[in-house]
Structures are given as C-alpha cells and as structure tokens.
Amino acid sequence: MATTPAAAERLLNLVIALVNTQGRMTKEQVRSTVAGYGDAPSDDAFERMFERDKDTLRELGVPVLTVTDASHGDDFGYRIDLDTYALAPIDLTSAELGVLTMAAQLWQDRSLRADSSRALTKLRAVGDAPGSTDAVAGIAPRVRPAGGAFAPLVDAVQARQAVRFTYRAATTGEVRPREVEPWKLLARRGGWILVGRDRDRGAARSFRLSRIEGAVRTLGEPGGFEAPTDDDLAAALRTWDAGTEGTATLAVLPERAGALRQRHVADGEPLPTVAGRDLIRVPYRAQWELAEEVVGHGDAVLVLEPRSMREIVVHLLRTAAALDEPVAPRHDQEVARG
C-alpha cells in the first residue's frame, strides 16, 4: 500500500490541481483526484485536513478562492486566482544570474541541492542573455555541508521550538547533551552555526553544526519560547564575530587553498616561498576553527605557526587516520570462531 505523501507534497499537489482546474474543484473532486487526500480515514478527517491546508496556503500568500455554483448557492468549489498568483515577467541580467548561481552553490546538502539546481535552470531559461558569461564567474562560496542537523534546525527556528542534541565542545572536546532555543542559522567562516539560548547556561551561545553528533530532537510544542529581540541577536553575533585571536603562518602548495589565500594579510610584497610552497599569514578567531579548515585541504596546507595549532591539526589527522584502522576482534568473537 502506498504511503500518504508528506504534508508539503500534499500542499504542492493541491496547488497544482487548483491552478490547472477548469472553473473550480469541489471537495469531492479534491478528495478523489489529488494525491494525499484519498487516504483520509473518514469524512471528518478529510474535512480537517483540507481546511487546514487551505488556511496554510492562504497564509503563504496563495490566493485560494471559494466559488459557488450559479444555480446552487450552497455548492462550493475552489480555485486559485491566477491574476493575483501569477508572477510578473522575469527579466534577469547575466550579472543577476551570476549572483543566483553563486547562491545556489552554497546549498551543497543533498536535500536542497536538487531543488536549487532545478530552480536555477528555470531562471536561466527566462533570463537576459542566458548564454552569456556570468559576471561573477570563478567566484564560489566555500561552506561545508551542514549534514543531517540542518533540516530539523531550520524547522525548529521557524517554529520557535526548543531542541536537544549532543555537542562536542571545541576547546575541551567534551561531549554532552545541550538544550537550546534556536534563534538563527548562519554561514560563518566556511561552516554553518546555530545561534540560540543555551538553557543550561541561561545565556546566548553559538554552535557549529559540524560538531553536532547524532540526531537533533525537538522539545515541547512549537512556539515554546519568545522570539529573540534584535538586541539579543546583535549581542550574540557580536560575541561570535568579535576580533581575532592571532595570525597563523601557513605553507600552501601553488594554486591551492584559494579561500585561505584570499584571507592572507598582505604587506604589498610578493609571497615568500619555502620548499616550493607559498607562505601566507591568515588571521583566526579560534585555533580549532582554522585547524578544522586546514585539515580539509589535506597535504596542500601545512601549519608552521603557532605550534599549538599545528598540534591540533596533527591530532585531527591522526584521529581521522584511526577511523580506517581494522578493529581487533573481541575475545568472545575469537572464542566463538574457535
């Protein structure tokens, strides 16, 4: 038996049906022809589902009209007002398409990559001079995928619903559960961060999504906490973006690690070279943060200074290498084979 489509898919099916209907659709027609409604267990369940979906579409700005039969005033049908719903003709320049292309490259998570690619393809088809070279060619954002934590956190931010997740602290390596009121998701320094109120500490904190381990689970009901004020968010972001801790000296292979090269503290002189590598100086906010970025470049980047950051990088690389080592069989397994 086919499973009932998710609510979002059912809403999309309803929009498609109401856009393409000739005149109007009655409730009976919706239930019998639109995927997602036919599996309602009872008439009352269908009524509640349909009414809720209509309200949701209207809240999203989709103009769902109620149309009565000319000869039977109590016979209701529904359609979408195409004059209101239709978009004005889109006229995008090559520069505007270039910016959209760069934005689409940001979404590298599997759940969003396909949607952004399809949307960009459609926009290119109607844009101005779609075959021309984009004005921002060669520029691409470098943001690591957010993993499985991204989608549930987006939903929790929108619903103002608290979450619980296991987090590995950057400075101590401590792994423990956190309860957070999620305020905002941001792309910062090559990765995604969550800004919110840590309930255990009673203060605003930021969390890198790459350090969340396991699943993100919701707590309580939607609307379970007050939305942060502009001052709350500004204070939290000032804490995250405040200053730099120091500057690292890196040895980089030619034409590699472009994102790090762009942050090089230039002094007007050509880059010095050592053993065929360029020496660059990159400011950092936290050693572990830059260390994680350096590790992502493999052997293309070596940390020369500070020594403490080099030790962090070596530790991360050894940890990664250990993941490939074969696991020795337990004693009980050896006995079982014997």
C-alpha positions as a LaTeX table, in Angstrom:
\begin{tabular}{lrrr}
\hline
Residue & $x$ (\AA) & $y$ (\AA) & $z$ (\AA) \\
\hline
Met1 & 0.00 & 0.00 & 0.00 \\
Ala2 & 1.39 & 3.40 & $-0.97$ \\
Thr3 & 2.22 & 5.71 & 1.89 \\
Thr4 & 0.45 & 9.07 & 2.29 \\
Pro5 & 2.56 & 11.90 & 0.86 \\
Ala6 & 4.08 & 14.31 & 3.33 \\
Ala7 & 2.16 & 17.49 & 4.12 \\
Ala8 & 4.42 & 19.64 & 1.92 \\
Glu9 & 3.95 & 17.30 & $-1.04$ \\
Arg10 & 0.18 & 17.25 & $-0.48$ \\
Leu11 & 0.08 & 21.07 & $-0.44$ \\
Leu12 & 2.04 & 21.21 & $-3.69$ \\
Asn13 & $-0.34$ & 18.69 & $-5.28$ \\
Leu14 & $-3.30$ & 20.83 & $-4.20$ \\
Val15 & $-1.77$ & 23.99 & $-5.67$ \\
Ile16 & $-1.10$ & 22.25 & $-8.99$ \\
Ala17 & $-4.67$ & 20.93 & $-9.11$ \\
Leu18 & $-6.29$ & 24.27 & $-8.28$ \\
Val19 & $-4.11$ & 26.14 & $-10.76$ \\
Asn20 & $-5.00$ & 23.79 & $-13.60$ \\
Thr21 & $-8.69$ & 23.25 & $-12.88$ \\
Gln22 & $-11.29$ & 24.41 & $-15.34$ \\
Gly23 & $-13.51$ & 26.75 & $-13.37$ \\
Arg24 & $-13.36$ & 25.19 & $-9.89$ \\
Met25 & $-12.83$ & 21.98 & $-7.89$ \\
Thr26 & $-15.28$ & 20.67 & $-5.34$ \\
Lys27 & $-14.19$ & 18.95 & $-2.13$ \\
Glu28 & $-15.27$ & 15.62 & $-3.57$ \\
Gln29 & $-13.05$ & 16.17 & $-6.60$ \\
Val30 & $-10.12$ & 17.15 & $-4.40$ \\
Arg31 & $-10.52$ & 14.01 & $-2.30$ \\
Ser32 & $-10.78$ & 11.69 & $-5.29$ \\
Thr33 & $-8.13$ & 13.20 & $-7.58$ \\
Val34 & $-5.45$ & 14.99 & $-5.52$ \\
Ala35 & $-2.76$ & 12.71 & $-4.09$ \\
Gly36 & $-2.67$ & 12.74 & $-0.32$ \\
Tyr37 & $-6.38$ & 13.21 & 0.37 \\
Gly38 & $-7.82$ & 9.89 & $-0.74$ \\
Asp39 & $-6.27$ & 8.06 & 2.20 \\
Ala40 & $-8.08$ & 10.14 & 4.81 \\
Pro41 & $-9.66$ & 7.57 & 7.19 \\
Ser42 & $-13.01$ & 9.40 & 7.48 \\
Asp43 & $-15.04$ & 12.32 & 6.15 \\
Asp44 & $-14.23$ & 14.33 & 9.26 \\
Ala45 & $-10.51$ & 13.64 & 8.89 \\
Phe46 & $-10.63$ & 14.79 & 5.27 \\
Glu47 & $-12.53$ & 17.95 & 6.22 \\
Arg48 & $-9.96$ & 18.86 & 8.86 \\
Met49 & $-7.04$ & 18.12 & 6.53 \\
Phe50 & $-8.50$ & 20.12 & 3.65 \\
Glu51 & $-9.48$ & 23.13 & 5.78 \\
Arg52 & $-6.04$ & 23.18 & 7.41 \\
Asp53 & $-4.32$ & 23.02 & 4.03 \\
Lys54 & $-6.44$ & 25.86 & 2.63 \\
Asp55 & $-5.56$ & 28.04 & 5.60 \\
Thr56 & $-1.87$ & 27.18 & 5.22 \\
Leu57 & $-1.85$ & 28.12 & 1.53 \\
Arg58 & $-3.55$ & 31.43 & 2.25 \\
Glu59 & $-1.03$ & 32.19 & 4.98 \\
Leu60 & 1.72 & 31.51 & 2.43 \\
Gly61 & 0.15 & 34.05 & 0.08 \\
Val62 & $-1.55$ & 31.62 & $-2.30$ \\
Pro63 & $-4.95$ & 33.19 & $-3.20$ \\
Val64 & $-7.37$ & 30.25 & $-2.81$ \\
Leu65 & $-10.86$ & 31.44 & $-3.82$ \\
Thr66 & $-14.18$ & 29.93 & $-2.79$ \\
Val67 & $-16.52$ & 29.73 & $-5.79$ \\
Thr68 & $-20.24$ & 28.92 & $-5.54$ \\
Asp69 & $-22.34$ & 27.27 & $-8.22$ \\
Ala70 & $-24.58$ & 29.79 & $-10.01$ \\
Ser71 & $-27.65$ & 27.59 & $-9.63$ \\
His72 & $-26.85$ & 26.08 & $-6.20$ \\
Gly73 & $-25.60$ & 28.66 & $-3.73$ \\
Asp74 & $-24.62$ & 26.01 & $-1.19$ \\
Asp75 & $-22.43$ & 24.09 & $-3.67$ \\
Phe76 & $-18.88$ & 25.29 & $-3.01$ \\
Gly77 & $-15.80$ & 24.83 & $-5.13$ \\
Tyr78 & $-12.27$ & 26.17 & $-5.07$ \\
Arg79 & $-9.67$ & 27.57 & $-7.41$ \\
Ile80 & $-6.59$ & 29.80 & $-7.34$ \\
Asp81 & $-6.87$ & 33.38 & $-8.57$ \\
Leu82 & $-4.32$ & 33.25 & $-11.38$ \\
Asp83 & $-4.32$ & 37.01 & $-11.95$ \\
Thr84 & $-3.12$ & 37.53 & $-8.39$ \\
Tyr85 & $-0.95$ & 34.44 & $-8.15$ \\
Ala86 & 0.95 & 34.78 & $-11.44$ \\
Leu87 & 4.40 & 36.35 & $-11.28$ \\
Ala88 & 5.33 & 39.32 & $-13.40$ \\
Pro89 & 7.64 & 38.50 & $-16.33$ \\
Ile90 & 11.17 & 37.83 & $-15.09$ \\
Asp91 & 13.97 & 39.76 & $-16.77$ \\
Leu92 & 17.32 & 38.80 & $-15.25$ \\
Thr93 & 20.63 & 40.16 & $-16.43$ \\
Ser94 & 23.69 & 37.95 & $-16.69$ \\
Ala95 & 25.08 & 39.61 & $-13.53$ \\
Glu96 & 21.92 & 38.80 & $-11.58$ \\
Leu97 & 22.03 & 35.22 & $-12.81$ \\
Gly98 & 25.63 & 35.04 & $-11.71$ \\
Val99 & 24.72 & 36.06 & $-8.16$ \\
Leu100 & 21.94 & 33.44 & $-8.11$ \\
Thr101 & 24.39 & 30.83 & $-9.38$ \\
Met102 & 26.78 & 31.64 & $-6.56$ \\
Ala103 & 23.94 & 31.44 & $-4.03$ \\
Ala104 & 22.82 & 28.07 & $-5.40$ \\
Gln105 & 26.37 & 26.71 & $-5.00$ \\
Leu106 & 26.02 & 27.39 & $-1.27$ \\
Trp107 & 23.42 & 24.62 & $-0.93$ \\
Gln108 & 25.57 & 21.51 & $-1.07$ \\
Asp109 & 23.38 & 19.41 & 1.23 \\
Arg110 & 21.65 & 16.65 & $-0.71$ \\
Ser111 & 18.17 & 17.68 & 0.49 \\
Leu112 & 18.49 & 21.18 & $-1.01$ \\
Arg113 & 20.97 & 20.77 & $-3.86$ \\
Ala114 & 18.49 & 19.29 & $-6.35$ \\
Asp115 & 15.84 & 21.94 & $-5.68$ \\
Ser116 & 18.27 & 24.84 & $-6.04$ \\
Ser117 & 19.71 & 23.39 & $-9.27$ \\
Arg118 & 16.26 & 22.96 & $-10.83$ \\
Ala119 & 15.24 & 26.49 & $-9.84$ \\
Leu120 & 18.41 & 27.95 & $-11.31$ \\
Thr121 & 17.92 & 26.08 & $-14.58$ \\
Lys122 & 14.40 & 27.51 & $-14.94$ \\
Leu123 & 15.60 & 31.05 & $-14.17$ \\
Arg124 & 18.39 & 30.77 & $-16.74$ \\
Ala125 & 15.81 & 29.89 & $-19.37$ \\
Val126 & 13.97 & 33.20 & $-18.92$ \\
Gly127 & 16.88 & 35.49 & $-18.02$ \\
Asp128 & 18.52 & 38.09 & $-20.22$ \\
Ala129 & 21.28 & 36.61 & $-22.41$ \\
Pro130 & 21.26 & 33.20 & $-20.73$ \\
Gly131 & 24.20 & 32.05 & $-22.79$ \\
Ser132 & 26.48 & 34.90 & $-21.73$ \\
Thr133 & 29.25 & 34.63 & $-19.18$ \\
Asp134 & 28.16 & 35.36 & $-15.61$ \\
Ala135 & 29.69 & 38.48 & $-14.09$ \\
Val136 & 30.82 & 36.53 & $-11.04$ \\
Ala137 & 32.36 & 33.59 & $-12.88$ \\
Gly138 & 35.18 & 31.99 & $-10.92$ \\
Ile139 & 33.85 & 33.11 & $-7.54$ \\
Ala140 & 32.26 & 30.41 & $-5.40$ \\
Pro141 & 31.29 & 30.29 & $-1.75$ \\
Arg142 & 33.10 & 27.72 & 0.37 \\
Val143 & 30.73 & 26.45 & 3.04 \\
Arg144 & 30.99 & 22.89 & 4.30 \\
Pro145 & 27.79 & 20.79 & 4.16 \\
Ala146 & 25.76 & 21.07 & 7.35 \\
Gly147 & 24.80 & 17.39 & 7.49 \\
Gly148 & 21.67 & 15.92 & 8.97 \\
Ala149 & 21.31 & 18.64 & 11.64 \\
Phe150 & 20.48 & 21.38 & 9.13 \\
Ala151 & 16.91 & 20.49 & 8.11 \\
Pro152 & 15.50 & 19.86 & 11.62 \\
Leu153 & 17.15 & 23.04 & 12.91 \\
Val154 & 15.62 & 25.10 & 10.09 \\
Asp155 & 12.19 & 23.77 & 11.07 \\
Ala156 & 12.85 & 24.42 & 14.76 \\
Val157 & 13.96 & 28.01 & 14.14 \\
Gln158 & 10.82 & 28.70 & 12.12 \\
Ala159 & 8.54 & 27.01 & 14.66 \\
Arg160 & 10.30 & 28.52 & 17.71 \\
Gln161 & 10.63 & 25.04 & 19.16 \\
Ala162 & 13.43 & 24.06 & 21.53 \\
Val163 & 15.83 & 21.28 & 20.54 \\
Arg164 & 18.16 & 18.80 & 22.19 \\
Phe165 & 21.35 & 17.48 & 20.61 \\
Thr166 & 24.73 & 16.05 & 21.58 \\
Tyr167 & 27.55 & 18.53 & 21.07 \\
Arg168 & 31.33 & 18.18 & 21.07 \\
Ala169 & 32.94 & 21.28 & 22.55 \\
Ala170 & 35.76 & 22.78 & 20.51 \\
Thr171 & 38.07 & 23.79 & 23.33 \\
Thr172 & 37.78 & 20.79 & 25.68 \\
Gly173 & 36.50 & 18.03 & 23.41 \\
Glu174 & 33.75 & 17.36 & 25.98 \\
Val175 & 30.71 & 15.61 & 24.51 \\
Arg176 & 27.41 & 16.15 & 26.28 \\
Pro177 & 23.74 & 16.92 & 25.53 \\
Arg178 & 22.59 & 20.52 & 25.08 \\
Glu179 & 19.10 & 22.03 & 25.26 \\
Val180 & 18.85 & 25.09 & 23.06 \\
Glu181 & 16.22 & 27.61 & 21.99 \\
Pro182 & 17.29 & 28.05 & 18.33 \\
Trp183 & 17.28 & 31.63 & 17.09 \\
Lys184 & 19.11 & 31.76 & 13.78 \\
Leu185 & 21.25 & 29.72 & 11.36 \\
Leu186 & 24.20 & 31.50 & 9.77 \\
Ala187 & 27.06 & 30.67 & 7.41 \\
Arg188 & 30.29 & 31.79 & 9.06 \\
Arg189 & 33.94 & 31.13 & 8.20 \\
Gly190 & 33.30 & 28.18 & 5.92 \\
Gly191 & 30.65 & 26.43 & 8.00 \\
Trp192 & 27.16 & 26.67 & 9.47 \\
Ile193 & 26.50 & 27.85 & 13.01 \\
Leu194 & 23.37 & 27.91 & 15.16 \\
Val195 & 22.85 & 30.92 & 17.40 \\
Gly196 & 20.45 & 30.42 & 20.29 \\
Arg197 & 19.87 & 30.42 & 24.03 \\
Asp198 & 21.54 & 27.57 & 25.88 \\
Arg199 & 19.02 & 26.64 & 28.57 \\
Asp200 & 21.63 & 25.04 & 30.83 \\
Arg201 & 23.81 & 28.15 & 30.85 \\
Gly202 & 20.93 & 30.62 & 30.64 \\
Ala203 & 22.75 & 32.66 & 28.00 \\
Ala204 & 23.18 & 33.04 & 24.26 \\
Arg205 & 25.64 & 30.63 & 22.67 \\
Ser206 & 26.73 & 29.59 & 19.18 \\
Phe207 & 27.15 & 26.01 & 17.96 \\
Arg208 & 28.89 & 24.75 & 14.85 \\
Leu209 & 26.66 & 22.24 & 13.09 \\
Ser210 & 29.71 & 20.16 & 12.19 \\
Arg211 & 30.17 & 19.48 & 15.93 \\
Ile212 & 26.66 & 18.17 & 16.49 \\
Glu213 & 26.72 & 14.40 & 16.89 \\
Gly214 & 23.69 & 12.22 & 16.24 \\
Ala215 & 20.11 & 13.37 & 15.73 \\
Val216 & 18.51 & 16.69 & 16.61 \\
Arg217 & 15.30 & 16.19 & 18.62 \\
Thr218 & 12.59 & 18.74 & 19.36 \\
Leu219 & 11.36 & 19.54 & 22.85 \\
Gly220 & 7.87 & 20.69 & 23.80 \\
Glu221 & 5.48 & 22.39 & 21.42 \\
Pro222 & 6.01 & 24.95 & 18.62 \\
Gly223 & 6.06 & 28.50 & 19.93 \\
Gly224 & 7.65 & 27.26 & 23.16 \\
Phe225 & 9.88 & 30.33 & 23.61 \\
Glu226 & 9.78 & 34.02 & 22.81 \\
Ala227 & 11.44 & 35.15 & 19.62 \\
Pro228 & 14.74 & 36.93 & 20.29 \\
Thr229 & 14.82 & 40.70 & 20.04 \\
Asp230 & 17.07 & 42.47 & 17.58 \\
Asp231 & 19.32 & 43.40 & 20.51 \\
Asp232 & 19.55 & 39.74 & 21.60 \\
Leu233 & 20.68 & 38.66 & 18.14 \\
Ala234 & 23.06 & 41.57 & 17.73 \\
Ala235 & 24.72 & 40.79 & 21.08 \\
Ala236 & 25.08 & 37.09 & 20.20 \\
Leu237 & 26.58 & 37.88 & 16.81 \\
Arg238 & 28.99 & 40.41 & 18.29 \\
Thr239 & 30.28 & 37.65 & 20.56 \\
Trp240 & 30.76 & 35.32 & 17.57 \\
Asp241 & 32.34 & 37.88 & 15.25 \\
Ala242 & 34.43 & 39.67 & 17.86 \\
Gly243 & 38.02 & 40.26 & 16.87 \\
Thr244 & 40.75 & 37.75 & 16.16 \\
Glu245 & 42.92 & 35.68 & 18.45 \\
Gly246 & 46.01 & 35.76 & 16.30 \\
Thr247 & 47.59 & 35.10 & 12.92 \\
Ala248 & 48.78 & 31.74 & 11.62 \\
Thr249 & 51.62 & 31.17 & 9.19 \\
Leu250 & 50.75 & 28.55 & 6.58 \\
Ala251 & 52.77 & 26.90 & 3.82 \\
Val252 & 50.48 & 26.33 & 0.83 \\
Leu253 & 51.08 & 24.49 & $-2.43$ \\
Pro254 & 50.83 & 26.68 & $-5.56$ \\
Glu255 & 47.29 & 27.30 & $-6.82$ \\
Arg256 & 45.71 & 25.51 & $-3.86$ \\
Ala257 & 43.56 & 26.65 & $-0.90$ \\
Gly258 & 42.15 & 29.70 & $-2.63$ \\
Ala259 & 39.82 & 30.54 & 0.27 \\
Leu260 & 42.79 & 30.74 & 2.68 \\
Arg261 & 44.83 & 32.79 & 0.22 \\
Gln262 & 42.04 & 35.36 & 0.00 \\
Arg263 & 42.36 & 35.98 & 3.75 \\
His264 & 46.14 & 36.46 & 3.58 \\
Val265 & 47.32 & 39.56 & 5.44 \\
Ala266 & 49.13 & 41.21 & 2.57 \\
Asp267 & 52.01 & 43.64 & 3.13 \\
Gly268 & 52.45 & 44.64 & $-0.51$ \\
Glu269 & 55.37 & 42.26 & $-1.07$ \\
Pro270 & 55.28 & 39.08 & $-3.20$ \\
Leu271 & 54.52 & 35.89 & $-1.29$ \\
Pro272 & 57.72 & 34.28 & 0.04 \\
Thr273 & 58.23 & 30.64 & $-0.85$ \\
Val274 & 59.80 & 27.75 & 1.07 \\
Ala275 & 60.37 & 24.30 & $-0.46$ \\
Gly276 & 58.02 & 25.09 & $-3.33$ \\
Arg277 & 55.22 & 26.38 & $-1.10$ \\
Asp278 & 53.85 & 29.90 & $-0.65$ \\
Leu279 & 53.93 & 31.32 & 2.86 \\
Ile280 & 50.74 & 33.11 & 3.82 \\
Arg281 & 49.58 & 34.71 & 7.08 \\
Val282 & 45.91 & 34.14 & 7.95 \\
Pro283 & 44.13 & 35.72 & 10.95 \\
Tyr284 & 41.95 & 33.42 & 13.02 \\
Arg285 & 39.27 & 33.80 & 15.66 \\
Ala286 & 39.92 & 30.45 & 17.32 \\
Gln287 & 42.73 & 27.97 & 16.68 \\
Trp288 & 40.47 & 24.94 & 16.46 \\
Glu289 & 38.30 & 26.73 & 13.88 \\
Leu290 & 41.15 & 27.42 & 11.46 \\
Ala291 & 42.67 & 24.00 & 12.21 \\
Glu292 & 39.49 & 22.25 & 11.03 \\
Glu293 & 39.59 & 24.28 & 7.81 \\
Val294 & 43.27 & 23.45 & 7.23 \\
Val295 & 42.60 & 19.72 & 7.69 \\
Gly296 & 40.01 & 19.92 & 4.91 \\
His297 & 42.80 & 20.85 & 2.46 \\
Gly298 & 44.83 & 17.71 & 3.19 \\
Asp299 & 48.54 & 17.92 & 2.44 \\
Ala300 & 48.10 & 21.13 & 0.41 \\
Val301 & 48.41 & 23.25 & 3.59 \\
Leu302 & 50.94 & 22.94 & 6.41 \\
Val303 & 50.78 & 24.96 & 9.64 \\
Leu304 & 54.12 & 26.49 & 10.59 \\
Glu305 & 52.98 & 28.79 & 13.39 \\
Pro306 & 51.61 & 28.75 & 16.02 \\
Arg307 & 52.85 & 25.39 & 17.24 \\
Ser308 & 49.69 & 24.79 & 19.28 \\
Met309 & 47.57 & 24.99 & 16.11 \\
Arg310 & 49.91 & 22.57 & 14.33 \\
Glu311 & 49.38 & 20.13 & 17.20 \\
Ile312 & 45.60 & 20.46 & 16.82 \\
Val313 & 45.88 & 19.70 & 13.09 \\
Val314 & 48.09 & 16.65 & 13.74 \\
His315 & 45.62 & 15.38 & 16.35 \\
Leu316 & 42.71 & 15.74 & 13.92 \\
Leu317 & 44.60 & 13.95 & 11.15 \\
Arg318 & 45.60 & 11.09 & 13.44 \\
Thr319 & 42.02 & 10.74 & 14.62 \\
Ala320 & 40.81 & 10.57 & 11.02 \\
Ala321 & 43.50 & 8.02 & 10.10 \\
Ala322 & 42.49 & 5.83 & 13.04 \\
Leu323 & 39.00 & 5.51 & 11.60 \\
Asp324 & 40.40 & 3.34 & 8.80 \\
Glu325 & 42.31 & 1.00 & 11.08 \\
Pro326 & 40.87 & $-2.54$ & 11.33 \\
Val327 & 39.09 & $-3.26$ & 14.59 \\
Ala328 & 40.60 & $-6.13$ & 16.58 \\
Pro329 & 38.06 & $-8.89$ & 17.28 \\
Arg330 & 36.74 & $-9.12$ & 20.81 \\
His331 & 37.66 & $-12.12$ & 22.97 \\
Asp332 & 34.16 & $-13.58$ & 22.77 \\
Gln333 & 34.32 & $-13.42$ & 18.95 \\
Glu334 & 37.61 & $-15.32$ & 18.97 \\
Val335 & 36.12 & $-17.99$ & 21.26 \\
Ala336 & 33.07 & $-18.31$ & 19.01 \\
Arg337 & 35.27 & $-18.85$ & 15.94 \\
Gly338 & 37.45 & $-21.34$ & 17.82 \\
\hline
\end{tabular}
